[in-house]
Amino acid sequence: MKDINLKFETLQIPETEYTLIDFWFSRCRPCLEEMPKWIALYERYNSNGLNIISISTDKTENVKTYWQKRVIEKKIPWKNYLDENGVFAFKEKIFSFPTNYLLNNKGEVIQKNIAPEELEKLLINSYKIKTYFDDYVRQPQVPISVFKKD
């Protein structure tokens, strides 16, 4: 795939708690309407293990005119790739947009087409559990011999 500068680059899934892979294109109204919500989530939870990768399926004639400009004007802070003319998306049978896949830290798909609101709930619950266990202080173990009576 190509990066925002149209240089070929291998798509790499980062080692984070969650990675959202978002398939979109620059003239997709629902995609553009959803983008500010993803940006807000990214800004809120990126430091806690959420990453997003966008893959645009723009047609060749729209790459410079629309795609590159949209990424800049929307200030999309995460890695953006171009699946020019949707070749990869077509092979993967992705025909509606936006389409997204949420991956866990093992790279396994745990949900398809999660809404921003659903993802936020999942993240809040996940981080509450993680914080609980991170903050949990184990009591020192007392040897059984202390309780034995001679």
C-alpha positions as CSV (number, residue, x, y, z in Angstrom):
1,M,0.0,0.0,0.0
2,K,1.0,3.6,-0.3
3,D,1.4,6.1,2.5
4,I,0.2,9.7,2.5
5,N,3.2,10.7,0.4
6,L,2.4,8.0,-2.2
7,K,5.4,5.9,-1.3
8,F,5.0,2.2,-1.0
9,E,5.0,1.0,2.6
10,T,4.2,-2.3,4.2
11,L,1.2,-2.0,6.5
12,Q,2.2,-2.9,10.0
13,I,-0.2,-3.5,12.9
14,P,1.3,-1.9,16.0
15,E,1.6,-3.8,19.3
16,T,-1.2,-2.0,21.2
17,E,-4.1,-3.1,23.3
18,Y,-6.5,-2.3,20.5
19,T,-6.1,-1.3,16.9
20,L,-9.0,-0.1,14.8
21,I,-8.6,-0.5,11.0
22,D,-10.9,1.8,9.2
23,F,-11.6,1.5,5.5
24,W,-13.0,4.7,4.0
25,F,-12.7,7.0,1.0
26,S,-12.5,10.7,0.7
27,R,-15.8,11.4,-0.8
28,C,-17.8,9.1,1.5
29,R,-20.2,11.3,3.5
30,P,-20.7,8.8,6.4
31,C,-17.0,8.3,6.6
32,L,-16.3,12.0,6.9
33,E,-19.1,12.5,9.4
34,E,-17.7,9.7,11.6
35,M,-14.0,10.9,11.4
36,P,-14.2,13.6,14.2
37,K,-15.5,10.9,16.6
38,W,-12.6,8.7,15.8
39,I,-10.2,11.5,16.2
40,A,-11.6,12.4,19.6
41,L,-11.3,8.7,20.7
42,Y,-7.8,8.5,19.4
43,E,-6.7,11.7,21.2
44,R,-8.4,10.5,24.4
45,Y,-7.2,6.8,24.4
46,N,-4.1,6.6,22.3
47,S,-1.8,6.9,25.3
48,N,-3.7,4.0,26.9
49,G,-3.3,1.6,24.1
50,L,-5.7,2.5,21.3
51,N,-4.3,2.9,17.8
52,I,-6.1,3.6,14.5
53,I,-5.0,2.8,11.0
54,S,-7.0,4.3,8.1
55,I,-7.0,2.6,4.7
56,S,-8.5,4.7,1.9
57,T,-9.9,3.1,-1.2
58,D,-9.9,6.2,-3.3
59,K,-9.7,6.0,-7.1
60,T,-6.5,7.1,-8.7
61,E,-8.1,10.4,-10.0
62,N,-9.2,11.3,-6.5
63,V,-5.9,10.7,-4.6
64,K,-4.4,14.1,-4.9
65,T,-7.5,16.1,-5.4
66,Y,-9.4,14.6,-2.4
67,W,-7.7,12.0,-0.3
68,Q,-4.4,13.7,0.6
69,K,-6.3,17.0,1.2
70,R,-8.9,15.3,3.4
71,V,-6.2,13.7,5.6
72,I,-4.6,17.1,6.1
73,E,-7.8,19.2,6.5
74,K,-9.4,16.7,8.9
75,K,-6.0,16.6,10.8
76,I,-6.1,12.8,11.0
77,P,-3.3,12.0,13.4
78,W,-2.8,8.3,12.8
79,K,-1.2,6.3,10.0
80,N,-3.0,6.6,6.7
81,Y,-2.6,4.1,3.8
82,L,-3.9,4.2,0.3
83,D,-5.5,1.0,-1.2
84,E,-5.6,2.7,-4.6
85,N,-8.9,1.8,-6.5
86,G,-9.9,-0.5,-3.6
87,V,-8.0,-3.5,-4.9
88,F,-7.3,-5.0,-1.5
89,A,-10.7,-4.0,-0.1
90,F,-12.4,-5.8,-3.1
91,K,-10.3,-9.0,-2.5
92,E,-11.4,-8.8,1.2
93,K,-15.1,-8.3,0.1
94,I,-15.3,-4.9,1.6
95,F,-18.0,-3.2,-0.4
96,S,-19.7,-0.7,2.0
97,F,-18.0,2.3,3.7
98,P,-17.0,3.0,6.3
99,T,-16.1,-0.5,7.3
100,N,-13.8,-1.1,10.3
101,Y,-12.2,-4.0,12.2
102,L,-11.2,-3.9,15.8
103,L,-8.2,-6.0,16.6
104,N,-6.9,-7.1,20.0
105,N,-3.3,-7.1,21.1
106,K,-2.8,-10.5,19.4
107,G,-4.0,-9.1,16.0
108,E,-7.2,-11.0,16.1
109,V,-10.4,-9.4,14.9
110,I,-12.7,-9.0,17.9
111,Q,-15.4,-6.9,16.3
112,K,-16.5,-5.6,12.9
113,N,-18.1,-2.2,12.3
114,I,-17.9,-1.0,15.8
115,A,-19.4,2.4,16.3
116,P,-17.3,5.1,18.1
117,E,-19.7,5.1,21.0
118,E,-19.4,1.3,21.4
119,L,-15.7,1.4,21.2
120,E,-15.5,4.1,23.9
121,K,-17.7,1.9,26.2
122,L,-15.4,-1.1,25.5
123,L,-12.3,1.0,26.2
124,I,-13.7,2.5,29.4
125,N,-14.6,-1.0,30.8
126,S,-11.3,-2.5,29.6
127,Y,-9.3,0.3,31.3
128,K,-11.4,0.1,34.5
129,I,-10.6,-3.5,34.8
130,K,-6.9,-3.0,33.9
131,T,-6.6,-0.1,36.4
132,Y,-8.3,-2.1,39.1
133,F,-5.7,-4.9,38.7
134,D,-2.8,-2.5,38.3
135,D,-3.8,-0.7,41.5
136,Y,-4.6,-3.9,43.4
137,V,-2.0,-4.3,46.1
138,R,-1.6,-7.9,47.3
139,Q,-1.5,-8.4,51.0
140,P,1.7,-9.9,52.2
141,Q,1.3,-13.6,52.6
142,V,1.6,-14.9,56.2
143,P,3.3,-18.2,56.5
144,I,1.0,-20.9,57.8
145,S,3.5,-21.7,60.6
146,V,2.4,-18.4,62.3
147,F,-1.0,-19.9,62.9
148,K,0.2,-23.2,64.3
149,K,0.0,-23.7,68.0
150,D,2.8,-25.6,69.6
